[in-house]
Amino acid sequence: MNSAPDIAVPKTRPRLAETLAVYLQRRVLIVMFLGFSSGLPLALSGSTLLVWMREAGVDLGTIGLFALVGTPYTIKFLWAPVVDALDVPWLSRLLGRRRGWLVFSQLLLIVAILLLAFTNPAISPLLVALGALLVAAASATQDIVIDAFRVESLDKNEQAAGMASYVAAYRIGMLASTAGALFLVTGFEDFGLGKNAAWTAGYLGMALLVLIGIATTLFATEPDNPAAADAAEHSNENALRRVARTAYSAFAEFLSRELAIAVLAFVVLFKLCDAFAGTMTAPFVIDLGFTRNDYAAIVKGVGLAATLIGGFAGGMVARAYPLATSLWIGAVLQTLSNLAFYWLALMGTDYTALAIAIIAENFTSAIGTVIFVAYLSSLCRNPLHTATQFALLTALAAVGRTYLSASAGFVAESVGWPMFFVSSTVTAIPSFILLAWLQRRGHFAKLDAAKG
């Protein structure tokens, strides 16, 4: 029998001064800088790498398949129990479990970016794929820890501000590894380096930026972590058994919840339309006739302001409205933004049209992302399994970007750019159906009530 339909839970609208003051809290600022660290690596195995590959002459079909190097983001829940159950030797003893894992993953990330820097897409795409896969694996591990750290560190009244700051800084990190990296590559070329050598030097510069995340981790305070206390109670268990027990408990607890399978399907599909179009944005802009610097300045530079405003707007929406209403706002806006790229494909090499399309996409995507992260955080109610359950949810959210979007390049080649973006809009329909169904079953109202 169906539960009662969602009833809008009234929220006390926060005063503007209170809304702004929470962004200056130390814990929120720490989360913001960790957002930069989390956003930095994604483009290095994604859009920036695709520009490098396109310039090297790699075909669109192969570029589309490179979405598969994001596989670690979709399976990271497999090693998330290790993060919940075990300490990193020496580092965890010195810094605490969460911060120890953060520094460890950030050091791995530096090594992986360095390895990718010395590849050549024109000579060995397979070696490039391996390097990108290692960057994604190190980045996914860092994300596991940052997500757990954020949920455990912030008070309830700081969660929305923390998510907005995190998303804004995440996009700034992506800006650094897209526009920043592309301008850096151009600068090295102007300095006299060959094209591939300039790309290598650009990636070396990106590896240095990971130090910002390490510095933030060292400055942060270790959050209270019930998982660590639970592990101490089972310290006589061997490491493998402890990890297995943590994994089983985390997944069993989540899957025992009402509507668990439908919830997981909704998590997979909510950002699909965004991911499907976003996978091909870089080659689309290049094919349309814009230069690498045009891409860096307009796609990433102009889009930054829209992203920041959209992120904070999403945080305000998440604080002011019930969860279901917020998700509908985010879902509709991020879907309609794809039509701006359809219009751009018809306009051709038009800088004003490009700027408008990018502003629309970044603004609406940031709103949708903040609201979506708020929803995922509300699903992680058990502090014993924060890292594992959040990793499971974000891994499923990455399925759209990694697997369901892998065919995007072939679709673009088959139907052309205008119809490709129409097709990407259609991919939002399944998430709309699930959103309406879950709302009717009272799923979101229960989460609102649990938050208090």
PyMOL commands that set and color helices and strands:
alter all, ss='L'
color gray80, all
select helices_A, chain A and resi 16-24+26-39+42-45+47-55+60-78+80-85+91-95+97-117+125-153+156-190+195-219+226-233+239-255+260-269+272-278+281-287+292-320+323-336+338-347+351-379+383-404+408-415+417-426+429-440+443-451
alter helices_A, ss='H'
color red, helices_A
deselect
rebuild
show_as cartoon
